[in-house]
């Protein structure tokens, strides 16, 4: 079953503690500004990496947006003045009016063209930057240690980075250039207004302060609320995902869970939205108050300018020019406030991306230069006092394991669920490092080897093997990615894993697309068919150590035994390690390893362990009874449900396979 994502915010590491007294205010503001400019620098760096041309074009647009409105206002004012003069007879030559009209038409045309270009630039830059960040996230994800994925904190970083990658950076950069152009416009308009006096310009600036404070305060409140209620957002995301998850849809439908999860979603949303709505309404009412104050001041200034025109202190066109400038200043300040607050909020969210990209990798070679793995030879593997615990867990999962695997050995790991078999495989392949002890490969600590070269040494099929929405051919060829695909080798691998039989029946055979994520004609394979493909992938790889971690759970016993026989016949002198619940596969192994509660409690051949009559003997005998106990003819005729809980095996109570699940 899909697990709900963990609830934890990573933004706390970037929080700046509020000042406790006035003396701490300068330092507090300095820290805030430093963090803000760091985030802005990071955004500009990302956009520059995506396309330097974007930065140049957006810079030009910002300059144009800042200057052109003022020019338009000035041309309109002068045109009205000249038309007024012509009306009174002061001007009899239409020549100057013609040039002003040409200038106005040119301005309108140029402005319209630039607007159109600006819209396209924003869309193109958005796609380029989003793509660049997505690639950076993918490249970072392939470097990150597997243990990081077990950490709720890392999960939050990755989820938040993915969520913000799409539009935040270009949105913030867009807003930044919008602020620059607005500042240019405001300075130009304020200069224009200062012609009639300094007081009007100062008044316009002063009345903008309340709106500025309100916007920044509520951007911060909104940000804090969103992260404080991250659990609610994660729950809503999980509940909605359950109903559309392809792997869960059958069970959800059969159990009638749709309404239950819908109700859960609605309940969480009601709780989440209730607090958010209060914030929105509070911001709205405070904003209305600030807007009312700005409007009153503008009205007073409008009346003052009108009286000046009435007294012939200014030409008629100046009323249009000055009131237009005041309206533009009011609108510009509102834009400046909201956009600046949006930038601040956006840069805070960018912390998610920064935190993810700064995640440190610990699975690295300890030797400089790292050791090279010798390929095409047998390898000796030794576990020396190896213990391991997962991040955030307070007890060891693997406890003081000592084990030697010799070149060419066939090793079978057995044990109940939770015994530590898969974890031991993860340690062997260096997906994790031991908490204590060490693992040696050919006498050298595993940590001294080049990590990727080490991974290439293993051909592995995990218990939770990958199902890839690509062609059958690509699914197999992923076993040796980066090299030229060889069809004859693909066919051989499919034949050895017994996958060729069903592949030959597919519509396009090896070119058949799998799953319906992208292709309408994609084929949905059964669990057993997917497992055979995964095993074919392992056969395709040129590895020195073959590992099958319970890969045959969906195969019937005969198919599983055939796969093991194929592995044994084809492995040559390669070391092979199997993890299986069906102990019949262990009978021919060179070494059987029995794990219990993270400890290695027995090892030896099948014959040796059966003679010892320990844990392996008990498990093997118990499982064998299911196949060799004769059936009573009389009991066979009676349904199991009417026999008081007795199984069809003579003399046995209902039996639950200790290896199932």
C-alpha positions in Angstrom: 0.0 0.0 0.0 1.2 3.4 -0.8 2.5 5.2 2.3 1.6 8.8 3.1 4.4 11.2 2.9 6.0 12.4 6.1 5.1 15.7 7.8 8.1 17.9 8.4 9.2 21.3 7.2 12.8 22.0 6.2 12.3 25.7 6.2 13.1 25.9 9.9 16.9 25.8 9.1 16.5 29.1 7.3 14.4 30.9 9.8 15.9 34.0 11.4 14.9 34.4 15.1 13.0 37.7 15.6 14.8 40.4 17.6 14.2 40.4 21.3 15.0 44.1 21.7 15.7 47.2 19.6 19.4 46.7 19.7 19.0 43.4 17.8 16.8 45.0 15.0 19.7 46.1 12.8 21.3 42.7 13.0 18.0 41.0 12.3 17.4 43.2 9.2 20.9 42.6 8.0 20.5 38.9 8.3 17.1 39.0 6.5 18.5 41.1 3.7 21.6 38.9 3.4 19.4 35.8 3.1 17.1 37.5 0.6 19.9 38.6 -1.7 21.5 35.1 -1.4 18.2 33.6 -2.7 17.9 36.3 -5.4 21.5 35.5 -6.5 20.7 31.8 -6.6 17.6 32.5 -8.8 19.6 34.7 -11.2 22.3 32.1 -11.4 19.7 29.4 -12.3 18.1 31.6 -15.0 21.5 32.5 -16.4 22.4 28.8 -16.6 19.1 28.1 -18.4 19.7 30.9 -21.0 21.8 34.1 -20.6 19.6 35.7 -23.3 16.7 35.6 -20.9 18.4 37.9 -18.5 19.4 40.4 -21.2 15.9 40.5 -22.7 14.2 40.8 -19.4 16.6 43.6 -18.4 15.6 45.5 -21.6 11.9 44.9 -20.9 12.3 46.3 -17.4 14.0 49.4 -18.7 11.3 49.9 -21.4 8.4 49.2 -19.0 9.8 51.8 -16.6 10.4 54.6 -19.1 7.6 54.3 -21.7 4.5 54.9 -19.5 6.0 58.3 -18.4 6.7 59.2 -22.1 3.2 58.3 -23.0 1.8 60.4 -20.2 3.9 63.3 -21.2 3.0 63.1 -24.9 -0.7 62.9 -24.0 -0.4 66.0 -21.7 1.4 68.0 -24.4 -1.1 67.0 -27.1 -4.0 68.2 -24.9 -2.2 71.5 -24.2 -1.6 72.1 -27.9 -5.2 71.2 -28.9 -6.5 73.5 -26.2 -4.2 76.3 -27.5 -5.5 75.6 -31.1 -9.1 75.8 -29.8 -8.4 79.3 -28.3 -6.6 80.4 -31.4 -3.2 80.6 -29.8 -1.9 78.1 -32.4 -2.9 78.3 -36.0 -0.4 75.8 -37.4 -1.4 72.2 -37.2 2.2 71.1 -37.9 3.3 70.6 -34.2 0.0 68.8 -33.4 0.7 66.4 -36.3 4.1 65.5 -34.9 2.7 65.0 -31.4 0.0 62.7 -32.9 2.7 60.8 -34.9 4.7 60.4 -31.6 1.6 59.2 -29.8 0.7 56.6 -32.5 4.4 55.4 -32.6 4.3 55.1 -28.8 1.1 53.1 -28.9 2.4 50.8 -31.7 5.8 50.3 -30.2 4.2 49.6 -26.8 1.8 47.0 -28.2 4.6 45.2 -30.1 6.8 45.1 -27.0 3.8 43.9 -24.9 3.4 41.0 -27.3 7.1 40.2 -27.3 7.2 40.4 -23.5 4.4 37.8 -23.2 6.2 35.4 -25.5 9.5 36.0 -23.7 7.9 35.2 -20.3 6.4 31.9 -21.7 9.6 30.8 -23.4 11.7 31.7 -20.4 9.3 29.9 -18.1 9.6 26.7 -20.1 13.4 26.9 -20.3 14.0 27.7 -16.6 11.5 25.0 -15.5 13.2 22.4 -17.7 16.6 23.4 -16.5 15.6 23.1 -12.8 13.8 19.8 -13.4 17.1 18.4 -15.0 19.1 19.8 -12.0 16.7 18.0 -9.6 17.0 14.7 -11.6 20.8 15.0 -11.7 20.9 15.7 -8.0 18.5 12.8 -7.2 20.8 10.3 -8.9 23.7 11.4 -6.7 21.8 11.3 -3.4 22.3 8.4 -0.9 19.6 5.9 -0.6 19.5 6.5 3.2 18.3 10.1 2.5 15.1 8.7 1.1 14.4 7.1 4.5 14.5 10.6 6.1 11.3 12.6 6.5 13.3 15.7 6.3 14.8 14.8 3.0 11.4 13.7 1.7 10.1 17.2 2.5 13.1 18.8 0.7 12.5 16.7 -2.4 8.8 17.2 -2.5 9.0 20.9 -2.0 11.8 21.3 -4.5 9.7 19.5 -7.1 6.7 21.6 -6.3 8.5 24.9 -6.6 10.6 24.0 -9.6 7.9 24.7 -12.2 7.3 28.4 -11.9 8.8 29.9 -8.7 12.3 31.0 -10.1 11.0 32.6 -13.3 8.1 34.1 -11.4 10.4 35.7 -8.9 12.7 36.9 -11.6 9.8 38.3 -13.5 8.6 40.1 -10.4 12.1 41.4 -9.7 12.3 43.0 -13.2 8.8 44.3 -12.7 9.9 46.0 -9.5 12.9 47.5 -11.3 10.6 48.9 -14.1 8.1 50.2 -11.5 10.8 52.0 -9.6 12.0 53.7 -12.8 8.5 54.7 -13.5 7.8 56.0 -10.0 11.0 58.0 -10.0 10.0 59.6 -13.3 6.5 60.3 -12.2 7.6 61.7 -8.9 9.9 64.0 -10.8 7.0 65.1 -12.9 4.8 65.7 -9.9 7.6 67.6 -8.1 7.1 70.4 -10.7 3.9 71.4 -8.9 5.6 70.9 -5.5 7.5 68.6 -3.2 4.6 68.1 -0.8 2.3 66.1 -3.3 5.3 63.8 -4.0 6.0 63.2 -0.3 2.3 62.6 0.5 2.0 60.0 -2.2 5.1 58.2 -0.7 3.9 58.4 2.9 0.4 57.0 2.3 2.0 54.0 0.6 3.7 52.9 3.9 0.6 51.2 5.5 -0.1 49.2 2.3 3.6 48.1 2.3 3.5 46.9 5.9 0.2 45.1 5.4 1.4 43.2 2.3 4.7 42.1 3.9 3.1 41.1 7.2 0.5 39.0 5.5 2.9 37.4 3.0 4.9 36.3 6.0 1.8 35.1 7.8 0.7 33.2 4.7 4.0 31.5 4.3 4.2 30.5 8.0 0.6 29.2 7.9 1.3 27.1 4.8 4.3 25.4 6.4 2.7 25.1 9.8 -0.2 23.2 8.2 2.0 21.1 5.9 0.5 18.0 7.5 -2.9 19.0 6.2 -1.6 19.7 2.7 0.2 16.3 2.7 -2.9 14.5 3.8 -5.0 16.1 1.1 -2.4 15.2 -1.5 -2.4 11.6 -0.2 -6.1 11.2 0.0 -6.6 12.5 -3.6 -3.7 10.3 -4.8 -5.2 7.2 -3.4 -8.3 7.5 -5.6 -6.3 8.0 -8.8 -3.4 5.6 -8.1 -3.3 2.9 -10.7 -2.0 0.3 -8.3 -4.8 0.9 -5.7 -7.8 1.5 -7.9 -9.0 -2.2 -7.8 -8.8 -2.4 -4.1 -10.4 1.0 -3.6 -13.3 0.0 -5.9 -13.9 -3.4 -4.3 -13.7 -2.2 -0.7 -15.8 0.9 -1.5 -13.1 3.3 -0.1 -13.7 6.1 -2.5 -16.4 7.9 -0.4 -14.4 7.4 2.8 -11.3 9.0 1.3 -13.3 11.8 -0.3 -14.8 12.5 3.1 -11.4 12.5 4.7 -10.1 14.9 2.1 -13.1 17.3 2.6 -12.6 17.2 6.4 -8.9 18.1 6.2 -9.6 20.8 3.6 -12.3 22.4 5.8 -9.8 22.6 8.6 -6.9 23.8 6.4 -9.0 26.3 4.5 -10.7 27.7 7.6 -7.5 29.2 8.9 -6.3 30.3 5.4 -9.6 32.1 4.8 -9.3 34.0 8.1 -5.9 35.3 6.9 -7.2 36.3 3.5 -10.2 38.2 5.0 -8.0 39.9 7.5 -5.6 41.0 4.8 -8.5 42.1 2.6 -10.0 44.4 5.4 -6.7 45.9 6.3 -6.0 46.4 2.5 -9.3 48.2 2.0 -8.5 50.6 4.9 -5.1 51.4 3.3 -6.7 51.8 -0.1 -9.3 54.2 1.3 -6.5 56.3 2.8 -4.7 56.4 -0.6 -7.9 57.4 -2.4 -8.6 60.3 0.0 -5.1 61.7 -0.5 -5.4 61.3 -4.3 -8.7 63.1 -4.3 -7.3 66.0 -2.3 -4.4 66.3 -4.8 -6.8 66.1 -7.7 -8.8 69.0 -6.3 -5.6 71.0 -5.8 -4.5 70.5 -9.4 -8.0 71.3 -10.7 -8.0 74.6 -8.7 -4.6 75.3 -10.3 -6.0 74.8 -13.8 -9.0 76.9 -12.9 -6.8 79.7 -11.7 -4.8 79.4 -15.0 -1.7 78.3 -13.0 -1.3 75.3 -15.3 -2.5 74.5 -18.9 -5.5 72.3 -19.3 -3.4 69.4 -20.5 -1.4 69.5 -17.3 -4.4 68.3 -15.3 -4.5 65.2 -17.4 -0.7 64.8 -17.1 -0.5 65.3 -13.4 -3.6 63.3 -12.4 -2.5 60.6 -14.8 0.9 60.7 -13.0 -0.8 60.4 -9.6 -2.9 57.5 -10.7 0.1 55.9 -12.2 2.1 56.5 -8.9 -0.8 55.0 -6.9 -1.0 52.0 -9.2 2.8 51.7 -9.3 3.2 51.8 -5.6 0.5 49.1 -5.2 2.3 47.0 -7.8 5.6 47.7 -6.1 4.2 46.6 -2.7 2.4 43.5 -3.9 5.2 42.4 -6.2 7.9 43.0 -3.6 5.9 41.0 -1.1 5.5 38.3 -3.7 9.3 38.3 -4.4 9.9 38.0 -0.6 7.5 35.1 -0.4 8.8 33.5 -3.5 12.4 33.6 -2.4 11.4 32.0 0.9 9.9 29.2 -1.0 13.1 28.9 -3.1 14.7 27.8 0.1 13.1 24.4 -0.6 15.1 24.1 -3.8 18.3 25.3 -2.2 17.9 22.9 0.7 17.5 20.0 -1.7 20.4 21.0 -4.0 22.7 21.4 -0.9 21.9 17.8 0.3 25.3 16.2 1.0 26.3 12.8 -0.4 28.0 10.4 2.0 28.3 7.3 -0.1 31.6 8.3 -1.7 35.0 6.6 -2.0 37.2 7.1 1.1 40.4 6.3 -0.9 41.9 9.0 -3.1 42.1 7.9 -5.9 39.4 5.3 -5.4 40.2 1.7 -6.0 39.0 0.1 -9.3 37.0 -3.1 -9.2 38.7 -5.9 -11.1 36.1 -7.2 -13.6 35.7 -10.7 -15.0 37.1 -12.5 -12.0 35.8 -14.1 -8.9 35.5 -12.0 -5.8 35.9 -12.7 -2.1 33.4 -10.9 0.1 33.8 -10.6 3.9 31.5 -9.1 6.5 33.4 -8.2 9.7 31.3 -7.4 12.8 28.8 -5.6 10.6 25.9 -3.8 12.3 23.4 -1.4 10.8 20.5 0.8 11.8 18.4 2.9 9.5 18.4 6.7 10.0 16.1 7.8 12.8 15.8 4.2 14.2 17.1 3.6 17.7 18.0 -0.1 17.3 20.1 -2.2 15.0 18.5 -4.0 12.1 21.7 -6.0 11.3 23.6 -7.1 14.4 27.3 -8.1 14.4 27.3 -10.1 11.2 30.5 -12.1 10.4 30.4 -13.9 7.0 32.7 -14.9 4.1 31.5 -15.5 0.6 34.1 -17.2 -1.6 34.5 -16.7 -5.4 32.0 -18.7 -7.4 29.8 -19.5 -4.3 26.1 -20.0 -4.7 24.6 -18.5 -1.5 21.0 -18.6 -0.4 19.7 -16.3 2.4 16.7 -17.5 4.3 14.8 -16.2 7.3 11.4 -14.9 8.3 10.1 -11.5 7.1 12.0 -8.7 8.9 15.1 -10.9 9.5 17.3 -8.5 7.6 17.9 -10.3 4.4 17.2 -7.3 2.0 19.1 -4.9 4.3 22.1 -7.2 4.1 21.9 -7.1 0.3 21.8 -3.2 0.4 24.9 -3.2 2.6 26.7 -5.6 0.3 25.9 -3.4 -2.8 26.9 -0.3 -0.8 23.5 1.4 -1.1 24.1 1.9 2.6 27.2 1.9 4.7 27.4 -0.2 7.9 26.8 1.7 11.2 29.6 -0.5 12.7 32.1 -2.9 11.3 33.2 -3.2 7.7 32.6 -5.1 4.4 35.7 -6.2 2.4 35.8 -6.9 -1.3 39.0 -8.8 -2.2 40.6 -7.7 1.0 39.8 -4.0 0.7 37.1 -2.0 2.5 34.0 -1.6 0.2 34.1 2.2 0.9 37.5 2.5 -0.8 36.1 1.6 -4.3 34.7 3.8 -7.0 31.0 3.7 -6.2 29.7 3.5 -9.8 32.2 0.9 -10.8 31.2 -1.1 -7.7 27.5 -0.9 -8.7 28.4 -2.1 -12.2 29.9 -5.2 -10.7 26.5 -6.4 -9.5 23.6 -7.8 -11.5 20.6 -7.5 -9.2 16.9 -8.1 -9.2 15.3 -6.5 -6.1 12.2 -7.6 -4.4 10.5 -4.4 -5.4 12.0 -4.5 -8.9 11.3 -1.6 -11.4 8.5 -1.6 -13.9 9.4 0.9 -16.6 6.9 2.5 -19.0 9.1 1.9 -22.0 9.4 -0.9 -24.6 10.2 -4.5 -23.7 13.6 -4.2 -25.4 14.5 -1.1 -23.2 13.2 -2.8 -20.0 15.8 -5.6 -20.6 18.6 -3.3 -21.9 18.4 -1.3 -18.7 20.6 -4.1 -17.3 23.5 -2.6 -19.1 22.6 1.0 -19.6 24.9 3.3 -21.5 26.1 0.6 -23.9 24.9 -0.2 -27.4 21.8 -2.4 -27.3 22.6 -5.9 -28.7 19.4 -7.6 -29.9 20.9 -11.1 -29.9 21.9 -10.7 -26.3 18.4 -9.3 -25.4 16.8 -12.3 -27.0 19.2 -14.6 -25.1 18.4 -12.9 -21.8 14.7 -13.2 -22.4 15.0 -16.8 -23.3 17.1 -17.6 -20.2 14.5 -15.9 -18.0 11.6 -17.7 -19.7 10.3 -14.3 -20.8 10.7 -15.0 -24.5 7.6 -17.1 -24.6 5.2 -14.3 -23.7 7.2 -11.6 -25.5 6.8 -13.4 -28.8 3.0 -13.3 -28.3 2.9 -9.5 -27.8 1.7 -7.3 -30.7 5.1 -5.8 -31.5 7.2 -8.3 -29.6 10.3 -6.5 -28.2 9.1 -3.1 -29.5 5.8 -3.4 -27.6 5.3 -0.4 -25.3 4.5 -1.4 -21.7 2.0 0.2 -19.4 -0.5 2.9 -20.5 1.0 6.0 -19.1 1.9 7.3 -22.5 0.7 4.9 -25.1 -2.9 3.9 -25.7 -1.7 0.5 -27.0 0.6 -0.1 -24.0 0.4 -3.6 -22.6 -0.2 -4.3 -19.0 1.8 -7.3 -17.9 1.0 -9.7 -15.1 3.2 -9.8 -12.0 4.9 -13.0 -13.1 5.7 -11.5 -16.5 7.2 -8.4 -15.0 9.4 -10.6 -12.8 10.6 -12.5 -15.8 11.5 -9.2 -17.5 13.4 -8.1 -14.3 15.3 -11.3 -14.3 16.1 -11.0 -18.0 17.5 -7.6 -17.1 19.9 -9.2 -14.6 20.9 -11.9 -17.3 21.6 -9.1 -19.8 24.1 -7.3 -17.4 27.7 -8.3 -17.6 28.2 -8.6 -13.9 30.5 -10.5 -11.6 28.0 -11.1 -8.8 24.4 -12.0 -9.5 21.8 -11.2 -6.8 18.2 -12.2 -6.7 16.3 -10.7 -3.8 13.1 -12.6 -3.7 12.4 -11.8 -7.3 10.2 -14.9 -8.0 7.4 -14.3 -5.5 4.9 -14.1 -8.4 6.1 -17.2 -10.1 4.8 -20.7 -9.4 7.2 -23.1 -7.8 8.1 -24.9 -11.0 8.8 -21.6 -12.8 10.9 -20.5 -9.9 13.0 -23.7 -9.8 13.5 -23.4 -13.6 14.8 -19.8 -13.1 17.2 -20.9 -10.4 18.4 -23.8 -12.6 19.0 -21.3 -15.4 21.0 -19.1 -13.1 23.1 -21.9 -11.9 23.8 -23.1 -15.4 24.6 -19.7 -16.8 26.5 -18.1 -14.0 29.8 -19.9 -14.8 32.3 -18.9 -12.0 30.3 -15.9 -10.9 29.1 -15.6 -7.4 25.4 -15.8 -7.0 23.3 -14.8 -4.0 19.6 -15.7 -3.7 17.0 -14.6 -1.2 13.9 -16.9 -1.4 11.0 -17.9 0.7 10.8 -21.3 -1.0 13.5 -23.4 0.6 13.5 -26.1 -2.0 15.7 -23.7 -4.0 18.3 -23.8 -1.2 19.0 -27.6 -1.4 21.8 -27.3 -4.0 23.5 -24.1 -2.7 27.1 -24.0 -1.7 26.2 -22.1 1.4 22.9 -21.3 3.2 22.7 -18.3 5.5 20.0 -18.3 8.1 19.1 -14.8 9.5 16.8 -14.2 12.5 16.1 -10.7 14.0 19.1 -9.3 12.2 21.6 -12.0 13.4 23.3 -14.7 11.4 22.3 -17.8 13.5 23.3 -20.6 11.1 25.3 -21.2 8.0 26.2 -24.3 6.0 25.0 -26.6 3.3 21.5 -28.0 3.2 22.7 -31.4 4.5 24.7 -29.8 7.3 21.9 -27.6 8.5 19.3 -30.5 8.3 21.6 -32.6 10.4 22.0 -29.8 12.9 18.2 -29.7 13.4 18.2 -26.0 14.2 16.2 -23.0 12.8 16.7 -24.0 9.1 15.6 -27.6 9.8 12.4 -26.3 11.4 11.6 -23.9 8.6 12.4 -26.4 5.9 10.4 -29.2 7.5 7.4 -27.0 8.2 7.3 -25.9 4.6 7.9 -29.4 3.2 4.8 -30.7 5.1 2.6 -28.6 2.8 3.7 -30.7 -0.2 4.3 -34.2 1.1 1.5 -34.8 3.7 -1.1 -37.2 2.1 -4.7 -36.1 1.9 -7.4 -38.1 3.7 -10.0 -39.2 1.1 -12.9 -38.6 3.4 -11.8 -35.1 4.5 -11.2 -34.2 0.8 -14.9 -34.3 0.2 -15.7 -31.9 3.0 -15.2 -28.2 2.5 -12.5 -26.7 4.7 -14.9 -24.2 6.1 -17.0 -27.0 7.7 -14.2 -28.8 9.4 -13.6 -26.7 12.4 -10.7 -24.7 11.1 -8.7 -27.8 10.0 -6.6 -27.7 6.9 -6.7 -30.1 4.0 -3.4 -31.5 5.3 -4.0 -34.5 7.4 -3.7 -33.9 11.1 -2.7 -30.3 10.7 -4.4 -27.1 11.8 -4.8 -24.2 9.4 -1.2 -23.5 8.4 0.2 -20.0 7.6 3.4 -20.0 5.6 6.0 -18.3 7.8 7.6 -16.9 4.7 4.5 -15.4 3.1 3.7 -11.7 3.0 
